[in-house]
Amino acid sequence: MTDSPSAASAPNAPSQAPRGSVRLVVVSIGLLLLLASLDQTIVSTALPTIVSDLGGLDHLSWVVTAYILASTVVAPLYGKLGDLYGRRNMVFLSVGLFLIGSTLCGLADSMTFLIAARALQGLGGGGLFVLALAVVGDVIAPRDRGKVQGVFAAVFSLSSVAGPLLGGWFVEVASWHWIFYINIPVGLIAAAGFAAGFAPTGRRVSHSIDWAGAATLSIALASLTLVTSLGGHTIPWTSPMALALIAATLVAGGLFFVIESRAAEPILPPSLLRQNVFVMTSIIGFITGAAMFGAITFLPLYLQIALGMSPTVSGLMLVPMTAGILLTSTAAGRYMGRTGKYRTLPMIGTALMAAGALQLTLLGEATGTVQFGLAILVLGAGMGCIFPVVTTAVQNSVPREMLGTATAAGVMFRQIGGSLAVAVFGALFTAGVAAELGEIGFAGGLDIGPAMAAALPAEQKAQLAGAIVTAIHPIYWIVVVMAVIGFLVSFWLEEVPLTGRMVPRGE
C-alpha cells in the first residue's frame, strides 16, 4: 500500500497540500526528530545512576551502542520502504516501535532488559531520522525545503547539547526512568498531529522487496558500527572479534553492491552512485557528520577535565555552536528559497568549518570563554551552511520515486562519518593522553572523571590538564584537513536549480 502523497507528484516536487496541514506536519515531524536525536545523548549523564540501580557495569557501553547500532542499520531500509509503501505508514511504524521501546526502557529491571529495549527503541528512532527529512520532500516545494531542513539541523544540534543536560536534570528531580517515559506523551501528540496533517491517498501498489540487499546492508552497517563503537577500548583493534567485524563489513558490503546491481527494486539503486549531486553531497555530509560528532564528543572532556567545569556548565559552553548552526542554517534556507541556488553554500560552510577547527587547535589551559565560544560559533556556522543543502539538493535532483531512498542514504553516510570519527578520534585521544601522562609518571590513571580530577593535588591536576590539551589538538587538525577536502569537493558539486512550484505529475 502506498499512502504517501508522493504517488501523485512529479519527479522533484510535492503534491498540493493545504498550508495549515503542511505546518502541522512539519511541527509534528520536528517533534519526532527531536525525540529520536535526544535519545542518542540524553542517557549519557544518567548512566552512573542506571548502573547503580541495575548493575552490569561491564555492559554499560551497550546502553548507548544498542540504540546507535539499531538506528544506523534500519535507516536505509526505512527510506526504501517509505518509497514503496508510503511514508505515512512508515512514520506510524517507527513511532510505534520508538514509543514501545521507550516504555520498556522505563520499565527495565536489569541491564540486559534495558539494552534490548534500547535496541527496539533504536529500530524506531532510525526511521524517524530518515522519514522526517523525506516527508519534507512530500509537502514542501524544492525552493522552500532548505528553510525547514535548516530548522531540523538546528533541532538535531540542539539535542546533542541539551540531551546530557536534560538527562542530568531528570535524574536529579525525578528518576532515570523519566528520560524514557517523557517520550510517550510527546510522541503521541506528535503522531496525532502528523496523522491529521498528512492524509493517505488510498492507492494500492504491488512491490517486490530486495530482502537479500537488506540483509547484506544490515550486516555491513552493523559490523561497521560495532567495530567503530567498540574498537580500541572495549575490544582491541587487533583482536579476533575486531578483525572478524572488519572482514564482515568488507564482505557484506561487497555482496551488497553485487546484489543491488541485479535487484528489481534495490535498497540503494546503483544509478544514485552515478549521480553527481548524490555522490558529492554524501561526501560533504560524511565530513560534516565527522566534524560535528568529533567536536561534541571531545570538547566536554576538555571543558570538564582540563578546565574543571561542571557537566552542566560545560553543556552551556557548547551553546554557541548550536547558535551558529541555527543562524546559518536559517540564512541558508532563506537564500535557497530566494535564489533557487545552493552550490556556494557548501563552499562557505566548509571554509568556516576549517576556520573554526583551526581555532580549536589553539585550545589551552588558559583559553578564555570568549575565545572558546568564538571558535565553536564559527564551526557551528559552517555546519549550518551545509546541513540544509545536502538533503535539499539531493531531493531536488533524484527521481520522485527515489526521494526516500536518497534521503536515507544521505543520513546513513552522515551517521557513518560521525561513528568513524568518534572511534578514530577516541583512539588518538586515548593514546595521546596515555603517552603524555606516561612521560611525566602520572599515577592517577586514565579513568579519572570530573569529580576525581577536581580532588587531585594542584600539581597532578595541572599535569592532567596539560595532557588532555596536548592530546586534543590532533583531533581538530584532522577536522581542518577534512574540511579542506570538503571545500575542494564542493567545487565538483553540480547545481540543479530549485523550483518554487509544487508540480503535479505529467506537467
C-alpha positions, 0 to 999 in steps of 0.5 A: 500500500502506498499512502504517501502523497508522493504517488501523485507528484512529479519527479522533484516536487510535492503534491498540493497540500493545504498550508495549515496541514503542511505546518502541522506536519512539519511541527509534528515531524520536528517533534519526532526528530527531536525525540529520536536525536535526544535519545542518542545523548540524553542517557549519557549523564544518567548512566552512573545512576542506571548502573547503580540501580541495575548493575552490569557495569561491564555492559554499560557501553551497550546502553548507548551502542544498542540504540546507535547500532539499531538506528544506523542499520534500519535507516536505509531500509526505512527510506526504501520502504517509505518509497514503496509503501508510503511514508505515512505508514512508515512514520506510524511504524517507527513511532510505534516501535520508538514509543514501545521501546521507550516504555520498556526502557522505563520499565527495565529491571536489569541491564540486559532488559534495558539494552534490548529495549534500547535496541527496539527503541533504536529500530524506531528512532532510525526511521524517524531520522530518515522519514522526517527529512523525506516527508519534507520532500512530500509537502514542501516545494524544492525552493522552500525545503532548505528553510525547514531542513535548516530548522531540523539541523538546528533541532538535531544540534540542539539535542546533542547539547541539551540531551546530557543536560536534560538527562542530568536534570531528570535524574536529579528531580525525578528518576532515570526512568523519566528520560524514557517515559517523557517520550510517550506523551510527546510522541503521541501528540506528535503522531496525532498531529502528523496523522491529521496533517498528512492524509493517505491517498488510498492507492494500492501498489504491488512491490517486490522487496530486495530482502537479500540487499537488506540483509547484506546492508544490515550486516555491513552497517552493523559490523561497521558500527560495532567495530567503530563503537567498540574498537580500541577500548572495549575490544582491541583493534587487533583482536579476533572479534575486531578483525572478524567485524572488519572482514564482515563489513568488507564482505557484506558490503561487497555482496551488497553492491553485487546484489543491488546491481541485479535487484528489481527494486534495490535498497540503494539503486546503483544509478544514485552512485552515478549521480553527481549531486548524490555522490558529492553531497554524501561526501560533504555530509560524511565530513560534516557528520565527522566534524560535528560528532568529533567536536561534541564528543571531545570538547566536554572532556576538555571543558570538564577535565582540563578546565574543571567545569561542571557537566552542566556548565560545560553543556552551556559552553557548547551553546554557541555552536548550536547558535551558529548552526541555527543562524546559518542554517536559517540564512541558508534556507532563506537564500535557497528559497530566494535564489533557487541556488545552493552550490556556494553554500557548501563552499562557505560552510566548509571554509568556516568549518576549517576556520573554526577547527583551526581555532580549536587547535589553539585550545589551552589551559588558559583559553578564555570563554570568549575565545572558546565560544568564538571558535565553536560559533564559527564551526557551528556556522559552517555546519549550518551552511551545509546541513540544509543543502545536502538533503535539499539538493539531493531531493531536488535532483533524484527521481520522485520515486527515489526521494526516500531512498536518497534521503536515507542514504544521505543520513546513513553516510552522515551517521557513518562519518560521525561513528568513524570519527568518534572511534578514530578520534577516541583512539588518538585521544586515548593514546595521546593522553596515555603517552603524555601522562606516561612521560611525566609518571602520572599515577592517577590513571586514565579513568579519572572523571570530573569529580576525581580530577577536581580532588587531585593535588594542584600539581597532578591536576595541572599535569592532567590538564596539560595532557588532555590539551596536548592530546586534543589538538590532533583531533581538530587538525584532522577536522581542518584537513577534512574540511579542506577536502570538503571545500575542494569537493564542493567545487565538483558539486553540480547545481540543479536549480530549485523550483518554487512550484509544487508540480503535479505529475505529467506537467 
